[in-house]
Amino acid sequence: MRYTKEPIIIGAVHLPYYGRNNPSQSIAEIEEYVMTNVKVHYDNGIDTVYIQDENLNLGPAMPETIALMASLAKMVKMEMPDIRLGMIMQSHDGEAPIAAATAAGADFVRIKVFAGTMYKAEGIRTGVGETAVQYRAMLNSPVKILADVHDREGIPMPGVPIDMAIDWASHIGADGLILTGHSYQETLRYLKTAQEMELGKPVLVGGSVNEDNIYEILDHCEGAVVSSSLMLKETKPGSLLRWDAEKIKRFADKVRCYRKSR
C-alpha cells in the first residue's frame, strides 16, 4: 500500500485581475476577497491553500505582483497562523515566487515550467527550476517547491517522455511534483509512471479533481490541487465569496475517510 501519511489536498484561490490589468480593483477589495475565500476553505476542512495571481505577462513578475502576493500571504498567515499557505505566479519567473513566499512566511510555491521546455500560448517557456533552487539556497529559505511536469496549459518539447520529464524535475530539486494530463486518462497514465519510479517525494494531481474521482486519484499519488469543482455555481450580487462551503466540507470529509476505506 502506497500511503503512510494523510492525503495532501490543496485548495487553489485565484485572484481577480488587478494592477495594470484592472486599475479599478482596489487593494482593500483584493484583501477582503482573499480572506473570504481562504477562510471558507480553512473553516471547512482544507487547511492547505495557495493563492494564485492571474496577471499574465510575458517576462519576469512585475514589481506590483511580487509586492501584492507577499502582502496577501503575510496577511493570511497573521490571521490563520496554522494554515499551510502557498502561492503561484503566472509570470515566468523562478525567483519572484520564492522571494515573496520567503518574505511572507509562506510554506510553498508552485512553479509551472520547472524543467525542460514548454510551448505555451505566450510563447516558448524554458524551465526555471535551477534558478529557483539556487535562489532559495542563497536566501536560506525553508519554502518548498512544487513543480509541474508537462504543464497541461502547454505542450512539452517533442521527444521528452513523461518519465524523463519527471526525473528532470525531481533531480533539479523539486520537493514535490504535480502531474496533470490533457485528459483524465492521461493523468492516470502519468501517475502510474511516477508510482513505478518510486521517487521518494510527494506526487499530486494539479487539476480536474472532484468528489467522484478523488479516491481513484489517491490510489496512485499523495494528493491533489482542487478548485473549480468546489466553486459556487452562482454568486450573489456584491458577494466576494466564490467557493462553496458545503462542497468543501463534503470533499474534505471524503478525503478524511479515504484511508479507512482502503
Secondary structure as UniProt FT lines:
FT   STRAND          8..14
FT   HELIX           19..21
FT   TURN            23..24
FT   HELIX           27..43
FT   TURN            44..45
FT   STRAND          48..52
FT   HELIX           63..79
FT   TURN            81..82
FT   STRAND          84..88
FT   HELIX           96..104
FT   STRAND          108..111
FT   STRAND          117..120
FT   TURN            121..122
FT   STRAND          123..126
FT   HELIX           129..139
FT   STRAND          144..149
FT   TURN            152..153
FT   STRAND          155..156
FT   TURN            158..159
FT   HELIX           162..172
FT   STRAND          176..179
FT   HELIX           184..197
FT   STRAND          203..205
FT   TURN            211..213
FT   HELIX           214..218
FT   TURN            219..220
FT   STRAND          223..226
FT   HELIX           228..230
FT   TURN            237..238
FT   HELIX           245..256
FT   HELIX           258..261
//
